[in-house]
Amino acid sequence: MNWLWAIIVGLVLGLIARAVIPGKQHIPIWLTALCGILGGMLGNGAAGWLGVADTRGIDWTRHVLQLIGAVLVVLVADRVWNTMRGRRARSARQRM
């Protein structure tokens, strides 16, 4: 059941990250969820490193770090995705 929560939270984090980033991102929804999962893991690691992973009440600092991680991963994924898609389109045009 943990994997299901990871997918749900990752999707929510990825969608929020895409909403925060100005402009349009051209990555599919499955990659958005994957970026959210990776960003959440990055944020959890940073929270553990900073010593704020487990606090009483709501872990606002950890959640903000997760969102920052998701934003960074979405930015990188969008750039890589567009580069890969551009190369495919160019190579297909060159074959014609």
MMTF fields as JSON, N, C-alpha, C and O atoms, coordinates in Angstrom:
{
  "mmtfVersion": "1.0.0",
  "mmtfProducer": "UNKNOWN",
  "numBonds": 383,
  "numAtoms": 384,
  "numGroups": 96,
  "numChains": 1,
  "numModels": 1,
  "chainsPerModel": [1],
  "groupsPerChain": [96],
  "chainIdList": ["A"],
  "bondAtomList": [4, 2, 8, 6, 12, 10, 16, 14, 20, 18, 24, 22, 28, 26, 32, 30, 36, 34, 40, 38, 44, 42, 48, 46, 52, 50, 56, 54, 60, 58, 64, 62, 68, 66, 72, 70, 76, 74, 80, 78, 84, 82, 88, 86, 92, 90, 96, 94, 100, 98, 104, 102, 108, 106, 112, 110, 116, 114, 120, 118, 124, 122, 128, 126, 132, 130, 136, 134, 140, 138, 144, 142, 148, 146, 152, 150, 156, 154, 160, 158, 164, 162, 168, 166, 172, 170, 176, 174, 180, 178, 184, 182, 188, 186, 192, 190, 196, 194, 200, 198, 204, 202, 208, 206, 212, 210, 216, 214, 220, 218, 224, 222, 228, 226, 232, 230, 236, 234, 240, 238, 244, 242, 248, 246, 252, 250, 256, 254, 260, 258, 264, 262, 268, 266, 272, 270, 276, 274, 280, 278, 284, 282, 288, 286, 292, 290, 296, 294, 300, 298, 304, 302, 308, 306, 312, 310, 316, 314, 320, 318, 324, 322, 328, 326, 332, 330, 336, 334, 340, 338, 344, 342, 348, 346, 352, 350, 356, 354, 360, 358, 364, 362, 368, 366, 372, 370, 376, 374, 380, 378],
  "bondOrderList": [1, 1, 1, 1, 1, 1, 1, 1, 1, 1, 1, 1, 1, 1, 1, 1, 1, 1, 1, 1, 1, 1, 1, 1, 1, 1, 1, 1, 1, 1, 1, 1, 1, 1, 1, 1, 1, 1, 1, 1, 1, 1, 1, 1, 1, 1, 1, 1, 1, 1, 1, 1, 1, 1, 1, 1, 1, 1, 1, 1, 1, 1, 1, 1, 1, 1, 1, 1, 1, 1, 1, 1, 1, 1, 1, 1, 1, 1, 1, 1, 1, 1, 1, 1, 1, 1, 1, 1, 1, 1, 1, 1, 1, 1, 1],
  "groupList": [{"groupName": "MET", "atomNameList": ["N", "CA", "C", "O"], "elementList": ["N", "C", "C", "O"], "formalChargeList": [0, 0, 0, 0], "bondAtomList": [1, 0, 2, 1, 3, 2], "bondOrderList": [1, 1, 2], "singleLetterCode": "M", "chemCompType": "L-PEPTIDE LINKING"}, {"groupName": "ASN", "atomNameList": ["N", "CA", "C", "O"], "elementList": ["N", "C", "C", "O"], "formalChargeList": [0, 0, 0, 0], "bondAtomList": [1, 0, 2, 1, 3, 2], "bondOrderList": [1, 1, 2], "singleLetterCode": "N", "chemCompType": "L-PEPTIDE LINKING"}, {"groupName": "TRP", "atomNameList": ["N", "CA", "C", "O"], "elementList": ["N", "C", "C", "O"], "formalChargeList": [0, 0, 0, 0], "bondAtomList": [1, 0, 2, 1, 3, 2], "bondOrderList": [1, 1, 2], "singleLetterCode": "W", "chemCompType": "L-PEPTIDE LINKING"}, {"groupName": "LEU", "atomNameList": ["N", "CA", "C", "O"], "elementList": ["N", "C", "C", "O"], "formalChargeList": [0, 0, 0, 0], "bondAtomList": [1, 0, 2, 1, 3, 2], "bondOrderList": [1, 1, 2], "singleLetterCode": "L", "chemCompType": "L-PEPTIDE LINKING"}, {"groupName": "ALA", "atomNameList": ["N", "CA", "C", "O"], "elementList": ["N", "C", "C", "O"], "formalChargeList": [0, 0, 0, 0], "bondAtomList": [1, 0, 2, 1, 3, 2], "bondOrderList": [1, 1, 2], "singleLetterCode": "A", "chemCompType": "L-PEPTIDE LINKING"}, {"groupName": "ILE", "atomNameList": ["N", "CA", "C", "O"], "elementList": ["N", "C", "C", "O"], "formalChargeList": [0, 0, 0, 0], "bondAtomList": [1, 0, 2, 1, 3, 2], "bondOrderList": [1, 1, 2], "singleLetterCode": "I", "chemCompType": "L-PEPTIDE LINKING"}, {"groupName": "VAL", "atomNameList": ["N", "CA", "C", "O"], "elementList": ["N", "C", "C", "O"], "formalChargeList": [0, 0, 0, 0], "bondAtomList": [1, 0, 2, 1, 3, 2], "bondOrderList": [1, 1, 2], "singleLetterCode": "V", "chemCompType": "L-PEPTIDE LINKING"}, {"groupName": "GLY", "atomNameList": ["N", "CA", "C", "O"], "elementList": ["N", "C", "C", "O"], "formalChargeList": [0, 0, 0, 0], "bondAtomList": [1, 0, 2, 1, 3, 2], "bondOrderList": [1, 1, 2], "singleLetterCode": "G", "chemCompType": "PEPTIDE LINKING"}, {"groupName": "ARG", "atomNameList": ["N", "CA", "C", "O"], "elementList": ["N", "C", "C", "O"], "formalChargeList": [0, 0, 0, 0], "bondAtomList": [1, 0, 2, 1, 3, 2], "bondOrderList": [1, 1, 2], "singleLetterCode": "R", "chemCompType": "L-PEPTIDE LINKING"}, {"groupName": "PRO", "atomNameList": ["N", "CA", "C", "O"], "elementList": ["N", "C", "C", "O"], "formalChargeList": [0, 0, 0, 0], "bondAtomList": [1, 0, 2, 1, 3, 2], "bondOrderList": [1, 1, 2], "singleLetterCode": "P", "chemCompType": "L-PEPTIDE LINKING"}, {"groupName": "LYS", "atomNameList": ["N", "CA", "C", "O"], "elementList": ["N", "C", "C", "O"], "formalChargeList": [0, 0, 0, 0], "bondAtomList": [1, 0, 2, 1, 3, 2], "bondOrderList": [1, 1, 2], "singleLetterCode": "K", "chemCompType": "L-PEPTIDE LINKING"}, {"groupName": "GLN", "atomNameList": ["N", "CA", "C", "O"], "elementList": ["N", "C", "C", "O"], "formalChargeList": [0, 0, 0, 0], "bondAtomList": [1, 0, 2, 1, 3, 2], "bondOrderList": [1, 1, 2], "singleLetterCode": "Q", "chemCompType": "L-PEPTIDE LINKING"}, {"groupName": "HIS", "atomNameList": ["N", "CA", "C", "O"], "elementList": ["N", "C", "C", "O"], "formalChargeList": [0, 0, 0, 0], "bondAtomList": [1, 0, 2, 1, 3, 2], "bondOrderList": [1, 1, 2], "singleLetterCode": "H", "chemCompType": "L-PEPTIDE LINKING"}, {"groupName": "THR", "atomNameList": ["N", "CA", "C", "O"], "elementList": ["N", "C", "C", "O"], "formalChargeList": [0, 0, 0, 0], "bondAtomList": [1, 0, 2, 1, 3, 2], "bondOrderList": [1, 1, 2], "singleLetterCode": "T", "chemCompType": "L-PEPTIDE LINKING"}, {"groupName": "CYS", "atomNameList": ["N", "CA", "C", "O"], "elementList": ["N", "C", "C", "O"], "formalChargeList": [0, 0, 0, 0], "bondAtomList": [1, 0, 2, 1, 3, 2], "bondOrderList": [1, 1, 2], "singleLetterCode": "C", "chemCompType": "L-PEPTIDE LINKING"}, {"groupName": "ASP", "atomNameList": ["N", "CA", "C", "O"], "elementList": ["N", "C", "C", "O"], "formalChargeList": [0, 0, 0, 0], "bondAtomList": [1, 0, 2, 1, 3, 2], "bondOrderList": [1, 1, 2], "singleLetterCode": "D", "chemCompType": "L-PEPTIDE LINKING"}, {"groupName": "SER", "atomNameList": ["N", "CA", "C", "O"], "elementList": ["N", "C", "C", "O"], "formalChargeList": [0, 0, 0, 0], "bondAtomList": [1, 0, 2, 1, 3, 2], "bondOrderList": [1, 1, 2], "singleLetterCode": "S", "chemCompType": "L-PEPTIDE LINKING"}],
  "groupTypeList": [0, 1, 2, 3, 2, 4, 5, 5, 6, 7, 3, 6, 3, 7, 3, 5, 4, 8, 4, 6, 5, 9, 7, 10, 11, 12, 5, 9, 5, 2, 3, 13, 4, 3, 14, 7, 5, 3, 7, 7, 0, 3, 7, 1, 7, 4, 4, 7, 2, 3, 7, 6, 4, 15, 13, 8, 7, 5, 15, 2, 13, 8, 12, 6, 3, 11, 3, 5, 7, 4, 6, 3, 6, 6, 3, 6, 4, 15, 8, 6, 2, 1, 13, 0, 8, 7, 8, 8, 4, 8, 16, 4, 8, 11, 8, 0],
  "groupIdList": [1, 2, 3, 4, 5, 6, 7, 8, 9, 10, 11, 12, 13, 14, 15, 16, 17, 18, 19, 20, 21, 22, 23, 24, 25, 26, 27, 28, 29, 30, 31, 32, 33, 34, 35, 36, 37, 38, 39, 40, 41, 42, 43, 44, 45, 46, 47, 48, 49, 50, 51, 52, 53, 54, 55, 56, 57, 58, 59, 60, 61, 62, 63, 64, 65, 66, 67, 68, 69, 70, 71, 72, 73, 74, 75, 76, 77, 78, 79, 80, 81, 82, 83, 84, 85, 86, 87, 88, 89, 90, 91, 92, 93, 94, 95, 96],
  "secStructList": [7, 2, 2, 2, 2, 2, 2, 2, 2, 2, 2, 2, 2, 2, 2, 2, 2, 2, 2, 2, 1, 1, 1, 7, 7, 7, 7, 7, 2, 2, 2, 2, 2, 2, 2, 2, 2, 2, 2, 2, 2, 2, 2, 2, 2, 2, 2, 2, 2, 2, 6, 7, 1, 1, 7, 1, 1, 7, 7, 2, 2, 2, 2, 2, 2, 2, 2, 2, 2, 2, 2, 2, 2, 2, 2, 2, 2, 2, 2, 2, 2, 2, 2, 2, 2, 2, 2, 2, 2, 2, 2, 2, 2, 2, 2, 7],
  "xCoordList": [0.808, 0.0, 0.865, 0.403, 2.093, 2.967, 3.276, 3.402, 3.398, 3.688, 2.532, 2.754, 1.284, 0.125, 0.146, -0.118, 0.461, 0.573, 1.715, 1.604, 2.805, 3.938, 3.522, 3.917, 2.74, 2.276, 1.312, 1.415, 0.377, -0.61, 0.07, -0.17, 0.919, 1.613, 2.568, 2.697, 3.237, 4.122, 3.373, 3.859, 2.196, 1.389, 0.965, 1.046, 0.515, 0.104, 1.294, 1.171, 2.445, 3.639, 4.047, 4.384, 4.017, 4.386, 3.448, 3.89, 2.142, 1.179, 1.336, 1.239, 1.579, 1.808, 3.091, 3.141, 4.128, 5.392, 5.18, 5.723, 4.404, 4.135, 3.337, 3.513, 2.451, 1.655, 2.507, 2.238, 3.53, 4.384, 5.358, 5.682, 5.819, 6.802, 6.1, 5.078, 6.648, 6.016, 6.17, 7.163, 5.192, 5.227, 4.599, 4.101, 4.637, 4.038, 5.128, 6.128, 4.916, 5.828, 5.213, 4.004, 6.063, 5.581, 5.875, 6.174, 5.791, 6.044, 4.712, 3.745, 4.657, 3.409, 3.109, 3.964, 1.885, 1.422, 2.197, 2.448, 2.578, 3.319, 4.692, 5.199, 5.29, 6.588, 6.433, 7.337, 5.295, 5.003, 4.937, 5.496, 4.248, 4.154, 5.529, 5.872, 6.305, 7.657, 8.536, 9.308, 8.413, 9.177, 8.743, 9.577, 7.459, 6.962, 7.481, 7.826, 7.536, 8.07, 9.548, 9.984, 10.308, 11.736, 11.97, 12.871, 11.165, 11.276, 10.94, 11.575, 9.938, 9.592, 10.718, 11.006, 11.344, 12.48, 13.646, 14.316, 13.886, 14.937, 14.643, 15.526, 13.393, 12.989, 13.097, 13.514, 12.723, 12.856, 14.314, 14.658, 15.171, 16.598, 17.17, 17.955, 16.771, 17.24, 16.722, 17.446, 15.477, 14.913, 15.65, 15.904, 15.991, 16.77, 18.158, 18.671, 18.757, 20.087, 20.073, 21.01, 18.983, 18.851, 18.331, 18.359, 17.858, 17.359, 15.929, 15.53, 15.148, 13.754, 12.779, 11.634, 13.222, 12.37, 11.213, 10.101, 11.449, 10.401, 10.219, 11.05, 9.126, 8.792, 7.384, 6.645, 7.02, 5.658, 4.722, 5.057, 3.577, 2.608, 2.891, 3.445, 2.504, 2.689, 4.116, 4.615, 4.754, 6.147, 6.203, 6.503, 5.921, 5.869, 7.198, 7.241, 8.279, 9.598, 9.873, 10.385, 9.539, 9.752, 8.905, 9.368, 7.659, 6.776, 7.264, 7.191, 7.755, 8.293, 9.534, 9.715, 10.387, 11.575, 11.185, 11.841, 10.131, 9.65, 9.173, 9.453, 8.455, 7.973, 9.125, 9.11, 10.115, 11.297, 12.006, 12.435, 12.125, 12.737, 11.946, 12.525, 10.609, 9.768, 9.899, 9.94, 9.966, 10.134, 11.447, 11.488, 12.514, 13.815, 13.797, 14.317, 13.2, 13.169, 12.29, 12.636, 11.159, 10.292, 11.015, 10.911, 11.742, 12.503, 13.517, 13.627, 14.251, 15.255, 14.576, 15.013, 13.51, 12.817, 12.212, 12.248, 11.657, 11.076, 12.146, 11.928, 13.294, 14.396, 14.875, 15.07, 15.061, 15.53, 14.48, 14.815, 13.21, 12.124, 12.049, 11.92, 12.132, 12.074, 13.279, 13.15, 14.443, 15.641, 15.493, 15.81, 15.015, 14.844, 13.785, 13.973, 12.682, 11.621, 12.08, 11.701, 12.877, 13.395, 14.332, 14.313, 15.161, 16.092, 15.334, 15.688, 14.296, 13.51, 12.853, 12.85, 12.294, 11.61, 12.604, 12.308, 13.783, 14.793, 15.279, 15.417, 15.54, 16.05, 14.997, 15.342, 13.738, 12.67, 12.559, 12.315, 12.74, 12.688, 13.868, 13.732, 15.034, 16.229, 16.126, 16.706, 15.38, 15.236, 14.354, 14.47, 13.461, 12.513, 13.141, 12.479],
  "yCoordList": [-1.19, 0.0, 1.273, 2.328, 1.182, 2.346, 2.849, 4.055, 1.936, 2.348, 3.155, 4.075, 2.818, 3.559, 4.994, 5.937, 5.158, 6.503, 7.274, 8.48, 6.593, 7.262, 7.793, 8.896, 7.032, 7.469, 8.646, 9.621, 8.557, 9.625, 10.925, 11.986, 10.828, 12.02, 12.559, 13.772, 11.663, 12.09, 12.831, 13.834, 12.342, 13.014, 14.399, 15.373, 14.484, 15.785, 16.746, 17.905, 16.272, 17.126, 17.57, 18.735, 16.651, 16.981, 18.0, 18.909, 17.856, 18.809, 20.191, 21.207, 20.227, 21.516, 22.152, 23.359, 21.332, 21.855, 22.434, 23.493, 21.759, 22.269, 23.564, 24.433, 23.698, 24.913, 26.092, 27.24, 25.803, 26.85, 27.372, 28.56, 26.498, 26.875, 27.698, 27.272, 28.878, 29.68, 29.016, 28.339, 29.219, 28.636, 27.254, 26.753, 26.656, 25.331, 24.275, 24.426, 23.206, 22.076, 21.033, 20.802, 20.42, 19.491, 18.036, 17.222, 17.708, 16.328, 15.626, 16.261, 14.324, 13.59, 13.427, 13.67, 13.013, 12.907, 11.832, 11.99, 10.747, 9.697, 10.213, 9.839, 11.065, 11.637, 12.698, 12.888, 13.384, 14.331, 13.607, 14.074, 12.46, 11.678, 11.17, 11.215, 10.694, 10.208, 11.342, 11.14, 12.522, 13.679, 14.044, 14.402, 13.958, 14.239, 13.248, 13.626, 11.976, 10.943, 11.21, 11.179, 11.47, 11.752, 13.034, 13.092, 14.055, 15.301, 15.117, 15.714, 14.286, 13.982, 13.255, 13.531, 12.335, 11.624, 12.577, 12.495, 13.478, 14.488, 15.375, 15.653, 15.81, 16.661, 15.949, 16.548, 14.667, 13.895, 13.736, 13.814, 13.512, 13.399, 14.692, 14.688, 15.802, 17.107, 17.397, 17.955, 17.025, 17.246, 16.422, 16.893, 15.188, 14.356, 14.92, 14.887, 15.432, 16.013, 17.272, 17.53, 18.058, 19.28, 19.018, 19.905, 17.795, 17.439, 17.864, 18.0, 18.078, 18.486, 17.461, 17.796, 16.233, 15.215, 14.819, 14.604, 14.72, 14.313, 15.391, 15.561, 16.108, 17.133, 16.871, 16.073, 17.54, 17.389, 18.215, 19.324, 17.674, 18.383, 18.156, 17.131, 19.118, 19.02, 19.419, 20.435, 18.632, 18.874, 19.845, 19.437, 21.105, 22.094, 22.231, 22.348, 22.216, 22.363, 21.209, 21.417, 20.0, 18.83, 18.915, 18.58, 19.366, 19.475, 20.537, 20.342, 21.644, 22.686, 22.17, 22.434, 21.437, 20.857, 19.833, 19.742, 19.065, 18.117, 18.852, 18.429, 19.949, 20.722, 21.354, 21.374, 21.866, 22.423, 21.342, 21.579, 20.156, 19.04, 18.676, 18.406, 18.667, 18.339, 19.394, 19.056, 20.662, 21.733, 21.549, 21.663, 21.267, 21.074, 19.884, 19.965, 18.783, 17.582, 17.813, 17.363, 18.506, 18.795, 19.689, 19.475, 20.681, 21.549, 20.759, 20.944, 19.885, 19.068, 18.097, 17.936, 17.454, 16.477, 17.135, 16.565, 18.325, 19.033, 19.366, 19.216, 19.814, 20.16, 18.897, 18.923, 17.803, 16.552, 16.007, 15.564, 16.037, 15.523, 16.305, 15.713, 17.629, 18.438, 18.197, 18.18, 18.011, 17.724, 16.387, 16.28, 15.375, 14.056, 14.092, 13.503, 14.77, 14.849, 15.661, 15.35, 16.68, 17.488, 16.699, 16.825, 15.876, 15.048, 14.042, 13.806, 13.448, 12.47, 13.125, 12.562, 14.317, 15.002, 15.39, 15.247, 15.881, 16.266, 15.048, 15.116, 13.936, 12.756, 12.176, 11.62, 12.291, 11.795, 12.665, 12.157, 13.987, 14.886, 14.673, 14.804, 14.344, 14.153, 12.878, 12.8, 11.871, 10.625, 10.8, 10.043, 11.797, 11.968, 12.597, 12.81],
  "zCoordList": [0.0, 0.0, 0.0, -0.434, 0.475, 0.494, -0.906, -1.117, -1.867, -3.227, -3.804, -4.591, -3.419, -3.907, -3.375, -4.12, -2.082, -1.515, -2.153, -2.373, -2.45, -3.098, -4.47, -4.848, -5.211, -6.528, -6.396, -7.141, -5.451, -5.267, -4.828, -5.404, -3.804, -3.31, -4.376, -4.535, -5.104, -6.179, -7.274, -7.795, -7.623, -8.639, -8.159, -8.907, -6.915, -6.365, -6.315, -6.714, -5.829, -5.785, -7.187, -7.399, -8.135, -9.513, -10.13, -10.832, -9.871, -10.416, -9.783, -10.471, -8.472, -7.814, -8.351, -8.591, -8.536, -9.075, -10.467, -10.785, -11.295, -12.64, -12.596, -13.449, -11.596, -11.467, -10.989, -11.342, -10.19, -9.644, -10.701, -10.717, -11.571, -12.596, -13.68, -14.218, -14.0, -15.053, -16.425, -16.692, -17.267, -18.601, -18.628, -17.62, -19.801, -19.983, -20.04, -20.742, -19.287, -19.348, -20.284, -20.275, -21.079, -22.097, -21.724, -22.598, -20.449, -20.03, -19.786, -19.364, -20.046, -19.831, -18.335, -17.484, -18.042, -16.658, -15.895, -14.7, -16.563, -15.855, -15.434, -14.376, -16.253, -15.904, -14.81, -13.997, -14.791, -13.721, -12.382, -11.39, -12.356, -11.121, -10.696, -9.515, -11.648, -11.34, -10.796, -9.858, -11.385, -10.891, -9.481, -8.649, -9.206, -7.867, -6.845, -5.725, -7.228, -6.334, -6.053, -4.902, -7.103, -6.927, -6.131, -5.294, -6.391, -5.647, -4.18, -3.311, -3.904, -2.517, -1.8, -0.636, -2.496, -1.906, -1.662, -0.632, -2.608, -2.431, -1.22, -0.408, -1.114, 0.0, 1.337, 2.329, 1.371, 2.604, 3.001, 4.18, 2.01, 2.293, 2.834, 3.782, 2.225, 2.699, 4.099, 4.923, 4.376, 5.71, 6.756, 7.864, 6.397, 7.315, 7.55, 8.669, 6.501, 6.61, 7.476, 8.232, 7.353, 8.148, 9.566, 10.419, 9.806, 11.134, 11.393, 12.55, 10.346, 10.519, 9.938, 9.633, 9.787, 9.176, 10.084, 9.601, 11.376, 12.317, 13.368, 14.261, 13.246, 14.226, 14.741, 14.167, 15.817, 16.319, 15.447, 15.03, 15.184, 14.348, 12.872, 12.475, 12.087, 10.633, 10.294, 10.775, 9.482, 9.094, 7.907, 6.785, 8.152, 7.079, 6.361, 5.137, 7.12, 6.5, 5.552, 4.452, 5.965, 5.115, 3.855, 2.764, 4.007, 2.84, 1.86, 0.647, 2.371, 1.494, 0.769, -0.419, 1.481, 0.847, -0.217, -1.254, 0.027, -0.979, -2.227, -3.349, -2.031, -3.171, -3.941, -5.172, -3.235, -3.908, -4.714, -5.843, -4.128, -4.85, -6.091, -7.143, -5.975, -7.126, -8.22, -9.403, -7.839, -8.828, -9.584, -10.809, -8.848, -9.496, -10.447, -11.56, -10.009, -10.853, -12.082, -13.174, -11.924, -13.074, -14.078, -15.286, -13.592, -14.499, -15.32, -16.532, -14.655, -15.355, -16.315, -17.454, -15.853, -16.701, -17.929, -19.019, -17.766, -18.91, -19.942, -21.145, -19.469, -20.374, -21.115, -22.33, -20.376, -20.993, -21.956, -23.055, -21.55, -22.385, -23.703, -24.774, -23.614, -24.832, -25.725, -26.95, -25.128, -25.914, -26.637, -27.822, -25.928, -26.546, -27.638, -28.702, -27.389, -28.389, -29.602, -30.731, -29.384, -30.488, -31.358, -32.582, -30.724, -31.499, -32.34, -33.495, -31.775, -32.528, -33.726, -34.82, -33.528, -34.622, -35.717, -36.904, -35.322, -36.305, -37.094, -38.315, -36.4, -37.095, -38.026, -39.069, -37.678, -38.546, -39.797, -40.891, -39.63, -40.783, -41.693, -42.909, -41.141, -41.944, -42.786, -43.868, -42.284, -43.041, -44.251, -45.216, -44.222, -45.333, -46.507, -47.523]
}
